[in-house]
Amino acid sequence: MILAILQARSSSSRLPRKVLARLLGKPMILRQIERIRRAKRLDRLVVATSVDASDDELAEICRQDGVSVYRGSLDDVLGRFLGAAQSVGAPDWIVRLTGDCPLADPQIIDRVIEEALASDADYASNAVEPTFPDGLDVEIMRFSALAAIAAEPRSAAEREHVTLALYRQPERFKIRHVRNDENLSHLRWTVDEPRDFELVKAIYAALYPAKPDFGFADILALIARRPGLATLNIDIKRNEGLAKSLAAETPPRPA
């Protein structure tokens, strides 16, 4: 089984409750789920959120949409992921997606899955060595690899950023990097700041009414016609949260 786990919470610091922000009349998280469901290689989807009261509304909205929800630690996201996977049995593979990517592309999700399986990797991603726009990130790992790192002493950064302990150990785990033909990593389609959400709203308004299943190529064509869109948030740094966590990282305590 290939299980997608969509990581989401309401207590984001830079844009609080962003996953619940209205995007063409629906919460942003549901717009993303709508897109994820089009991926052909996924067998099941679970939203992994926290037990914190701030995530009660998020959990209920997802359940009402027919999505399985697992609730775990707010800060130990690695433990939350393991719990979410175990809650549906032990899947063969876990696809990690994050709830700040409402432009997630099902074809890219399928491609990363296919490259992982074809290369017999333990972990594959298009985000560690980015060539796709920020916001189209996909990671896939073997359940056995996730379980192994979750059982070991881990730093706070490795507990928060689920796959960090996998891809920083290439001598232990077989890693596959998935790359786009053209390096478009300068484009920012994720949502962390108000300007990010303004861009996403503009893209949905332009494309969704005529083509609800618009994809990667459609967004690029829109930006080619309206280049000002790409400059709305171009100065915001990629993976700023990860960089802060790494800067503050201390070695894990022995078990």
Backbone hydrogen bonds in HBPLUS format (Angstrom, degrees):
<---DONOR---> <-ACCEPTOR-->    atom                        ^
c    i                          cat <-CA-CA->   ^        H-A-AA   ^      H-
h    n   atom  resd res      DA  || num        DHA   H-A  angle D-A-AA Bond
n    s   type  num  typ     dist DA aas  dist angle  dist       angle   num
A0092-ASP N   A0001-MET O   3.02 MM  91  5.31 130.7  2.27 129.2 143.7     1
A0093-TRP N   A0001-MET O   3.14 MM  92  6.47 165.3  2.17 161.4 161.1     2
A0043-ASP N   A0002-ILE O   2.93 MM  41  5.33 162.3  1.96 151.1 155.6     3
A0003-LEU N   A0093-TRP O   3.00 MM  90  6.18 172.4  2.01 149.3 146.9     4
A0095-VAL N   A0003-LEU O   2.74 MM  92  6.05 162.8  1.77 151.2 155.5     5
A0004-ALA N   A0044-ARG O   2.84 MM  40  6.13 176.6  1.84 158.4 159.1     6
A0046-VAL N   A0004-ALA O   2.89 MM  42  6.29 154.8  1.96 161.6 170.0     7
A0005-ILE N   A0095-VAL O   2.82 MM  90  6.06 167.7  1.84 167.7 168.4     8
A0097-LEU N   A0005-ILE O   3.06 MM  92  6.16 164.3  2.08 158.1 155.0     9
A0006-LEU N   A0046-VAL O   2.84 MM  40  6.21 161.3  1.88 155.0 161.3    10
A0048-ALA N   A0006-LEU O   2.89 MM  42  5.90 157.1  1.95 134.6 142.2    11
A0007-GLN N   A0097-LEU O   2.85 MM  90  6.19 166.6  1.87 154.5 151.1    12
A0099-GLY N   A0007-GLN O   2.69 MM  92  5.67 152.4  1.76 173.6 164.0    13
A0008-ALA N   A0048-ALA O   3.21 MM  40  6.30 164.6  2.23 146.5 146.8    14
A0017-ARG N   A0010-SER O   2.84 MM   7  4.39 151.4  1.93 146.7 148.1    15
A0018-LYS N   A0015-LEU O   3.17 MM   3  5.62 127.6  2.46 147.6 142.5    16
A0020-LEU N   A0017-ARG O   3.03 MM   3  5.48 150.3  2.12 111.2 120.1    17
A0021-ALA N   A0018-LYS O   3.04 MM   3  5.04 157.8  2.09 103.9 111.0    18
A0029-ILE N   A0019-VAL O   2.90 MM  10  5.03 152.5  1.97 155.4 146.7    19
A0028-MET N   A0021-ALA O   2.80 MM   7  5.58 136.5  1.99 150.1 162.5    20
A0023-LEU N   A0026-LYS O   2.68 MM   3  5.31 167.9  1.69 152.5 155.2    21
A0026-LYS N   A0023-LEU O   3.31 MM   3  5.31 165.7  2.33 105.1 109.4    22
A0030-LEU N   A0027-PRO O   2.93 MM   3  5.47 130.3  2.18 113.4 125.8    23
A0031-ARG N   A0027-PRO O   3.24 MM   4  6.69 147.6  2.36 148.4 157.8    24
A0031-ARG N   A0028-MET O   3.10 MM   3  5.10 121.3  2.46  95.3 110.2    25
A0032-GLN N   A0028-MET O   3.05 MM   4  6.41 154.3  2.12 152.1 158.8    26
A0033-ILE N   A0029-ILE O   2.98 MM   4  6.23 158.9  2.03 143.8 149.8    27
A0034-GLU N   A0030-LEU O   2.94 MM   4  6.04 153.5  2.01 141.7 148.5    28
A0035-ARG N   A0031-ARG O   3.31 MM   4  6.62 144.9  2.44 138.0 145.7    29
A0035-ARG N   A0032-GLN O   3.00 MM   3  5.19 123.2  2.33  99.8 113.9    30
A0036-ILE N   A0032-GLN O   2.90 MM   4  6.24 161.6  1.93 156.0 161.7    31
A0037-ARG N   A0033-ILE O   2.96 MM   4  6.07 158.3  2.01 154.2 158.3    32
A0038-ARG N   A0035-ARG O   3.07 MM   3  5.55 157.2  2.12 111.4 118.6    33
A0039-ALA N   A0036-ILE O   2.96 MM   3  5.64 167.6  1.97 123.3 127.5    34
A0047-VAL N   A0068-SER O   2.91 MM  21  6.28 169.3  1.92 155.4 155.6    35
A0070-TYR N   A0047-VAL O   2.86 MM  23  6.20 164.7  1.89 161.9 164.3    36
A0049-THR N   A0070-TYR O   2.94 MM  21  6.31 153.7  2.01 166.3 171.4    37
A0072-GLY N   A0049-THR O   2.97 MM  23  6.45 153.8  2.04 146.1 150.1    38
A0051-VAL N   A0072-GLY O   2.84 MM  21  5.38 132.6  2.06 159.4 152.8    39
A0055-ASP N   A0052-ASP O   2.93 MM   3  5.73 165.7  1.95 123.8 128.5    40
A0056-ASP N   A0053-ALA O   3.12 MM   3  5.31 169.9  2.13 114.6 115.4    41
A0059-ALA N   A0055-ASP O   3.00 MM   4  6.16 166.9  2.02 152.0 155.2    42
A0060-GLU N   A0056-ASP O   3.04 MM   4  6.27 159.7  2.08 149.3 154.9    43
A0061-ILE N   A0057-GLU O   2.93 MM   4  6.11 162.3  1.96 155.2 159.5    44
A0062-CYS N   A0058-LEU O   3.10 MM   4  6.33 160.9  2.14 153.2 157.7    45
A0063-ARG N   A0059-ALA O   3.01 MM   4  6.23 161.5  2.05 148.5 153.9    46
A0064-GLN N   A0060-GLU O   2.92 MM   4  6.10 158.7  1.97 150.9 156.6    47
A0065-ASP N   A0061-ILE O   3.21 MM   4  6.41 129.9  2.47 133.5 145.7    48
A0065-ASP N   A0062-CYS O   3.03 MM   3  5.06 133.5  2.26  96.5 109.8    49
A0067-VAL N   A0062-CYS O   3.02 MM   5  5.35 163.7  2.05 147.9 144.5    50
A0066-GLY N   A0063-ARG O   2.91 MM   3  5.08 159.2  1.95 110.0 114.3    51
A0077-VAL N   A0075-ASP O   3.06 MM   2  5.64 126.3  2.36 105.5  90.4    52
A0080-ARG N   A0076-ASP O   3.04 MM   4  6.35 148.3  2.15 141.1 150.8    53
A0077-VAL N   A0159-ARG O   2.96 MM  82  5.81 110.7  2.45 127.4 142.0    54
A0081-PHE N   A0077-VAL O   2.85 MM   4  6.11 152.9  1.93 148.5 154.6    55
A0078-LEU N   A0159-ARG O   2.83 MM  81  4.96 150.4  1.92 148.0 153.4    56
A0082-LEU N   A0078-LEU O   3.05 MM   4  6.38 162.9  2.08 151.6 155.7    57
A0083-GLY N   A0079-GLY O   2.96 MM   4  6.14 161.4  1.99 147.3 152.6    58
A0084-ALA N   A0080-ARG O   2.88 MM   4  6.10 154.3  1.95 146.7 153.9    59
A0085-ALA N   A0081-PHE O   2.96 MM   4  6.22 158.9  2.00 153.2 158.3    60
A0086-GLN N   A0082-LEU O   2.93 MM   4  6.15 162.7  1.96 152.3 157.3    61
A0087-SER N   A0083-GLY O   2.92 MM   4  6.01 135.5  2.13 141.2 152.9    62
A0088-VAL N   A0085-ALA O   3.31 MM   3  5.82 158.8  2.36 110.3 115.9    63
A0089-GLY N   A0086-GLN O   3.13 MM   3  4.85 165.4  2.16 108.0 108.1    64
A0143-PHE N   A0092-ASP O   3.12 MM  51  5.60 164.7  2.15 127.4 128.5    65
A0094-ILE N   A0141-MET O   2.83 MM  47  5.41 161.2  1.87 161.9 168.1    66
A0141-MET N   A0094-ILE O   2.88 MM  47  5.41 153.3  1.95 148.0 156.8    67
A0096-ARG N   A0139-GLU O   2.69 MM  43  5.11 149.9  1.78 140.4 150.7    68
A0139-GLU N   A0096-ARG O   3.40 MM  43  5.11 151.6  2.48 144.1 147.6    69
A0191-VAL N   A0100-ASP O   2.89 MM  91  5.11 142.5  2.04 148.3 155.4    70
A0104-ALA N   A0101-CYS O   3.10 MM   3  5.58 151.4  2.18 125.4 124.5    71
A0108-ILE N   A0105-ASP O   3.11 MM   3  5.40 125.5  2.42 104.3 117.6    72
A0109-ILE N   A0105-ASP O   3.03 MM   4  6.36 156.1  2.09 153.2 160.8    73
A0110-ASP N   A0106-PRO O   2.95 MM   4  6.17 163.7  1.98 147.9 151.6    74
A0111-ARG N   A0107-GLN O   2.96 MM   4  6.15 149.3  2.06 136.7 145.4    75
A0112-VAL N   A0108-ILE O   3.02 MM   4  6.24 164.8  2.04 154.6 156.4    76
A0113-ILE N   A0109-ILE O   3.13 MM   4  6.38 162.4  2.16 151.4 156.4    77
A0114-GLU N   A0110-ASP O   2.91 MM   4  6.10 164.5  1.93 151.5 155.9    78
A0115-GLU N   A0111-ARG O   2.92 MM   4  6.15 157.4  1.97 152.6 158.3    79
A0116-ALA N   A0112-VAL O   3.05 MM   4  6.19 151.8  2.13 144.8 152.2    80
A0117-LEU N   A0113-ILE O   3.02 MM   4  6.31 164.6  2.04 156.4 159.9    81
A0118-ALA N   A0114-GLU O   2.91 MM   4  6.00 163.2  1.94 147.9 153.2    82
A0119-SER N   A0115-GLU O   3.06 MM   4  5.99 147.4  2.17 138.4 145.5    83
A0121-ALA N   A0116-ALA O   3.13 MM   5  5.24 158.6  2.18 148.2 151.8    84
A0120-ASP N   A0117-LEU O   3.29 MM   3  5.11 154.7  2.36  97.5 105.0    85
A0122-ASP N   A0174-LYS O   2.83 MM  52  5.07 157.2  1.88 134.0 141.9    86
A0142-ARG N   A0122-ASP O   2.97 MM  20  5.45 148.5  2.08 150.2 150.9    87
A0123-TYR N   A0174-LYS O   3.17 MM  51  6.46 150.4  2.26 164.9 163.4    88
A0176-ARG N   A0123-TYR O   2.90 MM  53  6.31 144.3  2.03 149.2 159.0    89
A0124-ALA N   A0140-ILE O   2.88 MM  16  5.34 157.7  1.93 153.7 159.2    90
A0140-ILE N   A0124-ALA O   2.87 MM  16  5.34 157.5  1.92 159.5 162.8    91
A0125-SER N   A0176-ARG O   3.07 MM  51  6.59 148.9  2.17 161.0 169.5    92
A0178-VAL N   A0125-SER O   2.87 MM  53  5.81 168.6  1.88 142.3 144.2    93
A0126-ASN N   A0138-VAL O   3.31 MM  12  6.00 149.8  2.40 156.4 164.2    94
A0184-LEU N   A0131-THR O   2.69 MM  53  5.29 169.2  1.70 142.9 140.8    95
A0136-LEU N   A0133-PRO O   3.20 MM   3  6.04 147.3  2.32 146.1 144.7    96
A0134-ASP N   A0187-LEU O   2.93 MM  53  6.26 152.7  2.01 163.1 154.6    97
A0189-TRP N   A0134-ASP O   2.52 MM  55  5.44 153.7  1.59 154.4 163.2    98
A0145-ALA N   A0142-ARG O   3.14 MM   3  5.24 126.0  2.45  97.4 110.5    99
A0146-LEU N   A0142-ARG O   3.16 MM   4  6.54 160.7  2.20 152.3 156.8   100
A0147-ALA N   A0143-PHE O   2.89 MM   4  6.11 166.0  1.91 157.8 161.7   101
A0148-ALA N   A0144-SER O   3.04 MM   4  6.12 147.3  2.15 135.7 144.2   102
A0149-ILE N   A0145-ALA O   3.19 MM   4  6.50 165.1  2.21 154.2 155.5   103
A0150-ALA N   A0146-LEU O   3.01 MM   4  6.10 155.0  2.07 150.5 158.2   104
A0151-ALA N   A0147-ALA O   3.20 MM   4  6.24 134.1  2.42 138.6 147.7   105
A0152-GLU N   A0149-ILE O   3.28 MM   3  5.35 159.6  2.32 103.1 109.2   106
A0159-ARG N   A0155-SER O   2.96 MM   4  6.29 138.1  2.14 145.3 157.7   107
A0160-GLU N   A0156-ALA O   2.94 MM   4  6.14 145.5  2.06 144.5 153.5   108
A0161-HIS N   A0157-ALA O   2.83 MM   4  5.86 166.9  1.85 151.7 155.8   109
A0164-LEU N   A0161-HIS O   3.04 MM   3  5.73 164.9  2.06 130.0 134.9   110
A0166-LEU N   A0163-THR O   2.91 MM   3  5.23 146.0  2.03 109.4 120.3   111
A0167-TYR N   A0163-THR O   3.21 MM   4  6.58 158.8  2.26 171.0 171.3   112
A0168-ARG N   A0164-LEU O   3.19 MM   4  6.13 139.0  2.37 147.4 156.5   113
A0169-GLN N   A0166-LEU O   3.09 MM   3  5.60 158.8  2.14 118.1 121.0   114
A0172-ARG N   A0169-GLN O   3.01 MM   3  5.45 153.8  2.08 112.6 120.7   115
A0173-PHE N   A0169-GLN O   2.99 MM   4  6.19 166.1  2.01 162.4 166.9   116
A0187-LEU N   A0184-LEU O   3.09 MM   3  5.85 166.4  2.11 121.8 125.9   117
A0196-ASP N   A0193-GLU O   2.97 MM   3  5.24 126.9  2.26 105.8 119.9   118
A0197-PHE N   A0193-GLU O   3.27 MM   4  6.73 153.7  2.34 152.3 159.3   119
A0198-GLU N   A0194-PRO O   3.03 MM   4  6.37 149.3  2.13 147.2 156.0   120
A0199-LEU N   A0195-ARG O   3.13 MM   4  6.39 154.0  2.20 144.8 150.2   121
A0200-VAL N   A0196-ASP O   3.06 MM   4  6.41 164.3  2.08 151.6 155.4   122
A0201-LYS N   A0197-PHE O   2.88 MM   4  6.06 161.6  1.91 151.7 156.6   123
A0202-ALA N   A0198-GLU O   3.04 MM   4  6.23 154.1  2.11 142.9 149.7   124
A0203-ILE N   A0199-LEU O   2.96 MM   4  6.28 153.9  2.03 152.6 159.9   125
A0204-TYR N   A0200-VAL O   2.94 MM   4  6.19 168.4  1.96 156.7 159.2   126
A0205-ALA N   A0201-LYS O   2.91 MM   4  6.02 163.7  1.93 149.0 154.2   127
A0206-ALA N   A0202-ALA O   3.07 MM   4  6.16 147.9  2.18 139.7 147.5   128
A0207-LEU N   A0203-ILE O   2.99 MM   4  6.08 151.2  2.08 150.9 158.3   129
A0208-TYR N   A0204-TYR O   2.85 MM   4  5.04 146.1  1.96 131.7 143.0   130
A0211-LYS N   A0207-LEU O   3.00 MM   4  5.91 148.4  2.10 154.2 163.7   131
A0214-PHE N   A0211-LYS O   2.99 MM   3  5.42 133.4  2.21 132.2 128.1   132
A0218-ASP N   A0215-GLY O   3.06 MM   3  5.30 118.0  2.46 101.4 116.6   133
A0219-ILE N   A0215-GLY O   3.09 MM   4  6.47 153.6  2.16 155.6 163.2   134
A0220-LEU N   A0216-PHE O   3.10 MM   4  6.41 161.9  2.13 152.7 157.7   135
A0221-ALA N   A0217-ALA O   2.96 MM   4  6.16 154.9  2.02 146.2 153.0   136
A0222-LEU N   A0218-ASP O   2.98 MM   4  6.22 151.3  2.07 142.6 150.3   137
A0223-ILE N   A0219-ILE O   2.96 MM   4  6.26 160.7  2.00 153.2 157.7   138
A0224-ALA N   A0220-LEU O   2.95 MM   4  6.19 146.3  2.07 143.0 152.6   139
A0225-ARG N   A0221-ALA O   3.12 MM   4  6.41 142.4  2.26 139.8 149.1   140
A0225-ARG N   A0222-LEU O   3.06 MM   3  5.14 123.7  2.39  95.7 109.9   141
A0226-ARG N   A0222-LEU O   2.81 MM   4  6.05 143.3  1.94 145.5 157.4   142
A0229-LEU N   A0226-ARG O   3.03 MM   3  6.03 167.8  2.04 132.8 135.5   143
A0230-ALA N   A0227-PRO O   3.20 MM   3  5.73 133.1  2.43 111.0 120.1   144
A0231-THR N   A0228-GLY O   3.22 MM   3  5.42 148.7  2.32 102.3 111.3   145
A0232-LEU N   A0229-LEU O   3.21 MM   3  5.57 166.8  2.23 113.0 117.0   146
A0236-ILE N   A0233-ASN O   3.17 MM   3  5.80 170.4  2.18 122.4 125.2   147
A0243-ALA N   A0239-ASN O   3.08 MM   4  6.34 161.8  2.11 151.6 156.7   148
A0244-LYS N   A0240-GLU O   3.07 MM   4  6.34 155.7  2.13 148.3 153.8   149
A0245-SER N   A0241-GLY O   3.09 MM   4  6.33 156.9  2.15 145.7 152.0   150
A0246-LEU N   A0242-LEU O   2.93 MM   4  6.17 159.3  1.97 155.7 160.9   151
A0247-ALA N   A0243-ALA O   3.00 MM   4  6.16 151.4  2.08 144.0 151.9   152
A0248-ALA N   A0244-LYS O   3.20 MM   4  6.41 139.8  2.37 140.8 150.1   153
A0249-GLU N   A0246-LEU O   3.21 MM   3  4.91 160.9  2.25  98.4 104.0   154
